[in-house]
Amino acid sequence: MVEIQKFNTTDTVKSLGLMIDLPAIGFCAICEGRIVASFGLAWGNGRCWLWYYTEELQTRHKHVVRRQAARLKRMARQLGHDELFVVRDQQWETSARLVKLMGFELLEVIDGQEVHVCKLKDSE
């Protein structure tokens, strides 16, 4: 069973070896006492960004990823954002499909990184 917990973004992000130097709110997914993923919202360059990180993407966690993405989209909308942005992680070959399933569309490519956007609706 996967448990979701809110965390202190700075401490947990550093412990995972991630570089998120923007104001952020974060959550982690814990399975069998181990952090299996971290995700949240970050703000920078006038945009609200969804971020997600895992070292080992497992099929059994795909529903957690989609549920938490939907939760973060609702949270961004409640905070007054009309759009949510994500940089596709090209390390995972399935990330293009996952980003599309979550409702994001390719916006632009910056320095080789694909930036996708999701137009948030009032119902999200």
Backbone bond lengths (Angstrom), bond angles and torsions (degrees), N, CA, C in turn:
res aa  C-N    CA-C-N  psi(-1)  N-CA   C-N-CA  omega(-1)  CA-C   N-CA-C  phi
1 M - - - 1.455 - - 1.527 108.97 -
2 V 1.316 115.89 140.33 1.455 121.72 -179.30 1.520 109.04 -101.34
3 E 1.319 115.70 130.77 1.465 122.73 178.54 1.524 108.01 -110.79
4 I 1.347 116.83 137.01 1.459 122.15 179.69 1.523 108.55 -105.32
5 Q 1.339 116.61 130.76 1.463 121.54 179.01 1.521 109.80 -133.04
6 K 1.334 115.40 141.78 1.458 120.68 172.67 1.522 106.88 -77.34
7 F 1.327 116.94 148.31 1.460 118.60 179.77 1.510 111.82 -139.97
8 N 1.338 114.37 165.12 1.453 121.72 173.04 1.523 106.13 -71.91
9 T 1.313 116.60 110.52 1.456 121.44 -171.55 1.521 113.14 -54.85
10 T 1.306 118.12 -49.77 1.459 121.18 -175.07 1.518 112.27 -59.19
11 D 1.330 117.48 -50.63 1.464 120.82 -177.41 1.522 112.63 -64.36
12 T 1.311 117.10 -48.07 1.462 120.21 -176.53 1.516 111.54 -69.33
13 V 1.320 117.32 -40.92 1.460 120.31 179.37 1.527 109.92 -61.07
14 K 1.320 117.32 -42.68 1.469 120.39 178.31 1.523 110.98 -64.36
15 S 1.326 117.15 -41.05 1.466 119.88 -178.62 1.528 111.63 -66.31
16 L 1.338 117.50 -25.89 1.462 121.46 177.76 1.527 111.97 -87.54
17 G 1.331 116.22 -4.95 1.456 119.95 -179.86 1.522 113.85 77.84
18 L 1.328 116.98 22.24 1.466 121.19 -179.65 1.518 110.60 -94.10
19 M 1.336 115.72 158.55 1.453 122.07 178.39 1.519 108.58 -117.72
20 I 1.313 117.57 91.41 1.464 121.46 173.58 1.518 105.52 -121.86
21 D 1.326 115.38 102.58 1.457 119.79 -175.69 1.528 111.87 -106.68
22 L 1.322 115.81 29.51 1.458 122.63 176.85 1.522 108.74 -113.16
23 P 1.335 117.79 158.59 1.465 118.39 171.63 1.528 108.57 -57.58
24 A 1.315 117.06 134.63 1.468 119.44 -174.08 1.518 111.39 -151.52
25 I 1.319 114.35 160.40 1.460 122.52 169.70 1.524 105.09 -124.41
26 G 1.318 116.89 136.05 1.460 118.44 -173.86 1.511 114.35 -134.49
27 F 1.309 114.05 158.27 1.458 123.41 177.70 1.521 107.65 -136.37
28 C 1.310 116.04 157.80 1.459 118.89 174.21 1.519 109.35 -133.10
29 A 1.322 114.38 150.50 1.459 122.16 176.07 1.519 106.94 -102.65
30 I 1.329 115.74 126.27 1.457 121.38 -177.73 1.523 108.40 -116.70
31 C 1.319 115.68 127.91 1.459 121.95 179.19 1.526 107.73 -130.74
32 E 1.317 116.15 123.07 1.464 122.42 -179.46 1.534 111.76 55.37
33 G 1.351 115.59 41.25 1.456 121.61 176.10 1.516 115.42 77.42
34 R 1.315 117.97 7.95 1.460 122.18 -176.73 1.528 109.92 -124.36
35 I 1.337 117.54 138.82 1.462 121.06 175.79 1.525 107.61 -71.36
36 V 1.332 116.28 120.03 1.463 120.79 -179.78 1.532 111.93 -103.85
37 A 1.335 116.96 -17.05 1.462 120.26 179.28 1.521 109.42 -162.80
38 S 1.320 115.37 155.53 1.461 120.69 170.96 1.525 106.82 -135.06
39 F 1.320 115.80 149.51 1.451 120.85 -175.56 1.509 108.72 -161.04
40 G 1.332 116.06 162.42 1.450 119.32 179.02 1.516 112.06 172.17
41 L 1.330 114.36 -164.05 1.454 122.64 177.29 1.520 108.11 -117.18
42 A 1.321 115.79 143.35 1.465 121.59 175.93 1.527 107.43 -135.51
43 W 1.325 115.95 154.50 1.458 120.68 -177.48 1.517 110.19 -124.45
44 G 1.346 115.25 128.83 1.457 120.39 177.92 1.515 111.02 -171.32
45 N 1.319 116.13 151.80 1.470 122.42 -179.80 1.526 112.12 54.87
46 G 1.324 116.50 34.99 1.460 120.86 178.21 1.519 114.30 71.76
47 R 1.332 116.67 15.17 1.462 121.04 -178.00 1.522 111.09 -127.37
48 C 1.325 114.62 154.83 1.462 121.70 172.50 1.529 106.45 -102.56
49 W 1.335 116.09 125.47 1.464 122.60 -174.58 1.517 111.00 -113.31
50 L 1.318 116.32 138.05 1.456 121.67 169.90 1.527 106.33 -93.75
51 W 1.327 116.92 133.14 1.465 119.52 174.98 1.519 109.25 -126.74
52 Y 1.305 114.32 148.98 1.462 122.14 -178.50 1.518 107.49 -147.19
53 Y 1.318 116.73 137.50 1.460 120.20 179.76 1.523 110.33 -142.44
54 T 1.304 115.92 135.86 1.452 122.14 171.48 1.519 107.89 -149.35
55 E 1.304 116.46 147.74 1.463 119.85 176.00 1.521 110.65 -86.92
56 E 1.318 115.95 -26.14 1.461 120.53 -174.53 1.523 108.79 -141.76
57 L 1.317 116.24 100.74 1.460 120.49 -179.48 1.522 109.05 -81.95
58 Q 1.316 115.82 118.77 1.459 120.69 -179.40 1.521 109.43 -112.56
59 T 1.311 115.69 145.83 1.461 121.32 -179.35 1.520 111.30 -55.19
60 R 1.322 117.13 -37.82 1.464 119.44 -177.25 1.524 112.67 -67.14
61 H 1.321 118.35 -13.92 1.460 121.47 179.96 1.527 112.97 -97.17
62 K 1.343 118.45 -1.44 1.465 120.04 -175.12 1.523 112.59 -61.81
63 H 1.331 117.44 -34.17 1.466 119.74 179.51 1.524 110.87 -70.14
64 V 1.315 116.96 -35.14 1.469 121.09 176.39 1.523 109.13 -62.78
65 V 1.320 117.26 -44.52 1.465 121.66 179.88 1.522 110.18 -58.95
66 R 1.320 117.11 -48.92 1.468 120.29 -178.06 1.525 112.18 -66.82
67 R 1.335 117.60 -40.96 1.476 120.59 178.74 1.526 111.06 -63.68
68 Q 1.328 116.65 -43.39 1.456 119.58 -178.42 1.526 111.32 -70.62
69 A 1.323 117.58 -33.90 1.467 120.14 175.37 1.528 109.66 -62.82
70 A 1.326 117.11 -43.47 1.471 120.90 178.04 1.528 110.05 -62.94
71 R 1.316 116.85 -41.03 1.472 121.52 178.45 1.530 110.46 -61.78
72 L 1.329 117.16 -44.46 1.461 120.87 -179.05 1.527 111.42 -69.07
73 K 1.323 117.69 -32.98 1.461 120.55 175.15 1.526 110.16 -64.15
74 R 1.337 116.97 -43.16 1.479 120.49 176.88 1.525 110.33 -62.10
75 M 1.323 116.08 -42.98 1.463 120.51 -179.23 1.532 110.60 -62.45
76 A 1.320 117.28 -43.56 1.467 121.16 179.01 1.527 110.18 -61.99
77 R 1.327 116.57 -41.43 1.467 120.74 178.99 1.526 110.26 -64.37
78 Q 1.327 117.21 -43.24 1.465 121.34 178.92 1.530 111.31 -62.74
79 L 1.321 116.48 -28.49 1.466 121.01 178.50 1.526 112.12 -84.36
80 G 1.342 116.42 3.58 1.459 121.13 173.81 1.518 116.13 95.47
81 H 1.318 118.38 11.08 1.467 120.80 -179.84 1.528 110.91 -88.70
82 D 1.331 115.62 139.38 1.463 121.87 176.90 1.523 111.64 -95.49
83 E 1.333 116.04 -18.60 1.457 121.52 -178.47 1.524 109.56 -135.85
84 L 1.313 114.85 150.06 1.459 121.77 176.28 1.522 106.88 -130.86
85 F 1.318 116.39 136.18 1.458 121.77 -175.10 1.521 110.44 -114.73
86 V 1.328 115.54 152.26 1.463 121.07 176.68 1.531 107.69 -147.48
87 V 1.327 115.55 144.24 1.463 121.01 172.10 1.519 106.40 -98.66
88 R 1.328 116.67 123.08 1.470 120.52 -178.49 1.523 109.81 -70.13
89 D 1.324 115.39 130.40 1.461 121.54 177.71 1.523 108.44 -81.06
90 Q 1.310 116.69 104.99 1.458 121.36 -175.83 1.524 112.83 -74.68
91 Q 1.330 116.93 -5.48 1.465 121.49 176.34 1.532 110.59 -64.72
92 W 1.338 116.91 -32.87 1.463 122.05 -178.13 1.517 108.96 -100.64
93 E 1.323 117.58 121.01 1.462 120.46 -178.63 1.525 112.22 -65.40
94 T 1.330 117.80 -23.89 1.467 121.11 -179.92 1.530 112.94 -85.97
95 S 1.333 117.40 -3.46 1.466 119.12 -174.96 1.524 112.71 -65.80
96 A 1.319 118.78 -31.58 1.474 120.36 179.06 1.525 110.18 -61.67
97 R 1.318 116.06 -43.98 1.469 120.48 178.89 1.527 111.13 -67.61
98 L 1.321 116.52 -41.42 1.459 120.95 -179.18 1.526 111.03 -63.37
99 V 1.326 117.24 -44.55 1.465 121.38 179.12 1.530 109.86 -60.24
100 K 1.323 116.45 -41.53 1.469 120.51 179.00 1.528 111.06 -66.73
101 L 1.340 117.24 -43.34 1.469 121.05 178.55 1.529 111.93 -60.43
102 M 1.323 116.94 -30.65 1.466 121.10 -179.68 1.524 112.08 -82.23
103 G 1.348 117.42 0.69 1.459 120.55 174.77 1.516 115.40 94.31
104 F 1.313 117.95 15.08 1.464 121.67 -179.96 1.523 110.29 -96.32
105 E 1.340 115.54 147.95 1.462 122.21 176.87 1.520 108.63 -125.14
106 L 1.327 116.10 147.35 1.462 120.86 179.22 1.523 109.80 -61.98
107 L 1.320 116.15 128.02 1.457 122.11 179.04 1.524 110.59 -104.02
108 E 1.343 115.61 -50.76 1.458 120.24 -176.85 1.526 109.94 -162.36
109 V 1.313 115.24 165.96 1.459 121.65 174.84 1.522 106.51 -117.70
110 I 1.336 116.24 121.85 1.461 122.09 -179.46 1.523 107.96 -120.04
111 D 1.319 116.48 119.78 1.471 121.58 -179.60 1.524 112.10 50.32
112 G 1.320 116.82 40.50 1.456 121.48 178.11 1.522 114.98 82.37
113 Q 1.333 117.75 -2.32 1.463 122.01 -179.60 1.531 109.80 -100.50
114 E 1.325 116.11 129.08 1.465 121.14 178.27 1.525 110.27 -80.12
115 V 1.323 116.38 121.16 1.463 122.13 175.85 1.525 107.33 -102.85
116 H 1.321 115.92 124.02 1.467 122.30 -179.61 1.523 108.82 -113.26
117 V 1.325 116.53 152.29 1.461 121.74 -179.26 1.526 109.59 -129.26
118 C 1.321 115.01 147.28 1.458 122.26 174.38 1.523 106.97 -124.57
119 K 1.320 116.19 123.61 1.467 121.23 175.46 1.522 106.58 -79.03
120 L 1.318 116.76 118.65 1.464 121.01 -176.83 1.522 110.28 -84.81
121 K 1.309 115.23 137.95 1.461 121.90 179.69 1.518 108.60 -104.24
122 D 1.329 116.06 160.97 1.462 120.14 178.70 1.518 112.24 -60.69
123 S 1.327 117.43 -26.26 1.466 120.71 -178.04 1.525 112.60 -78.51
124 E 1.325 117.78 -9.11 1.473 119.93 -177.92 1.504 110.99 -88.20
